[in-house]
Amino acid sequence: MRFRSAAAAALTAAAIALAACGDSGDGTARTDPGSAATRAPATTTEAKASPELGTNVPAALRVNVKDANTLAGEGEDALKQRLKKLRGHPVVVNQWASWCPPCRAEFPYFADAVAKHAGKVAFVGLDFTDDRDGANGLLREKPPGFASIFDPKGEATRSLGGGRVSPSTFFIAPDGSLAHTKLGGYADAAALEADIRRYAIK
């Protein structure tokens, strides 16, 4: 019985480790980005450079999409300004970093979601305690379809209550209030789609 309990605990811990990366609190990643064992395998499906929008898409959402796959601003003030411009629309904010394998793994899910919902939902990334070269490399390798705020000190991320687990995803209501926080990565595109429909498209 003791062996079974220990084995179950080990499996649970492994599942959590695979679903998310931690942060030491001083901006230092706990996962080694240079280790081949920690890198997520490259995807064979490339995301579109930017989603195609219909003619009736609100101007704020259209402007937000124009910055897709770039570091479009830095720090907490840049995040606040972007969210202010998107007030009146639901916003999905994804906390990510190039040193985080689960973040890499879920980027294609976000690319699909952005392509599907960018006309009704705004998507924004938060590049948490990262370096520009690594971040830009990941954005080129696996473009997620959303604009990101470069957050080297983690202040912008912490302003939403994030920074404990990477990735994390924040669902912000049209009135600017926080509707839901998802800690850890999405296992598949269907799980992300379910949360978008539950917390962003009502």
JOZIUR-V786216 format. One line per field, one symbol per residue. burial: I if it has 9 or more other ideal C-beta (glycine too) atoms within 8 Angstrom, else O. A space follows every 10 residues. Layout:
# JOZIUR-V786216
burial = ???
This chain:
# JOZIUR-V786216
burial = OOOOOOOOOO OOOOOIOOII IIIOOOIOIO IOIOOOOOIO OOOOOOIIOI IOIOOOIOOI IIIIIOOIIO IIIOIIOIII IIIOIIIOII IIIIIIIIII IIIIOIIIII IIIIIOIIOO IIIIIIIIII OOOIIIIIIO OIIIIIIIII IIOIIIIIII OIOOIIIIII IIIOOOOIII IIOIIIOOIO IIIOIIOOII OO
